[in-house]
Amino acid sequence: MAKLSNSSTYNQVVEVTRKYLGPAAERFINRQVSNHLKKNPKQLTKADLASLIDWIKVIVSLITEDTSIVEEYISELSKLSMPKSQKGKANP
Amino acid sequence: MTIRKTVGISSITLIIATVLTAFYVLEELLLPINHVSASGYGLSAIDYRLVSILVNLPLIIIWFVAFWGYSQLKAYSKSLGNSREAPAYRSLAIGIAWLTYGLIIKTMVERLLAALSNTNPALVGPTTIISSYLNLILPLIGFIIIFAASKTLMRLQSSLTKTIKPLQLMGLCLVAGAIYNFTYIRAAGLHSISSHNNIYNLPGWLLLISLILPYLYAWLIGLTASYQLGLISLHSSGILYKKALSYLTIGLITIVIGFMFNQYLSAIWPLKNHLVLNYQLIIILLFRIISGIGFIIAAIGANKLRMIEEL
């Protein structure tokens, strides 16, 4: 069960990233998790999200100067680390 | 990031560009000039050579820009590794390489041909013929490769195959072809289909089969490739990816259209073995600059895409 929810976290992160990086999303996330978190991307957990998001914020800020897109992307990723009850409150 | 990675031009490409440019400058300084033309402009031999180099200085700058653009695209295609779109972008880079190298090699060979015809007027005809085919073949190979790459990218986005509008494209090509044929035949001064008494020194039937029709084919596939690249960019996903890709595709489209117009102009104003300082030079330069701008835009897009793949 834990492994299923872990791969779900990875898939959720890739899905959010796809809105911003399109076909490069999966490669991008794999690279960030492997290089910066030093783990298998498919073993990504919610506990890893905080560090991952910090790295992604830095990297994406280098890719684009549009801070609104960066903030939007980070915000979407941050929602993944929230418990479901808080997500409901954040999005009435 | 190293400076080399930031600038995006490999040492080898820079060396090749510099060597070819130096070779061209040496050609201008050493090869025989057209003394009649020099006298006509009231220039001494050395002044004539210097003016030739100055007139072609924008072109030399465009060569370096083209090499930079090609380098960026090549670097991006390498950054894709084994991804499914990698082969198509590698082909795009090769196609752009043909256009880039073709641009500089054509100029160098034409300078050599002009020198030959200056020393031996009997060679004016053969040198014009060689120049005409060089003007066709080098960009044609580039267009074929770019077209094949754009077709592959279209196939990867299967939803796009239903959005192609072949009739509109063919209509555009027919109109362009008709205009081209009219101006070409008028410029050639063709009086009969078998006579080679025209500025291209080829019989009319051979002009039609070996130059006019292949030019039309080159422009058809160039326009189709541009159209397909535009569709790919419009229908791609990912806000940041799409923005970067749109730079690349707009750049590539501008390059292809710039080269098409250059081919057209070189076809109706064939090689002259002397310096030409009139409106023709300005118009040719204008479309070369358009191609140069295309290389810059494509390089910016390729660099952004490479950052997405490498950072």
Interface residues (C-beta under 8 A of the other chain):
Chain A: R18 K19 Y20 L21 G22 P23 A24 A25 R27 F28 I59 V60 L62 I63 T64 I69
Chain B: S83 E85 S236 S237 G238 I239 L240 Y241 K242 K243 K304 L305 M307 I308 E309 L311
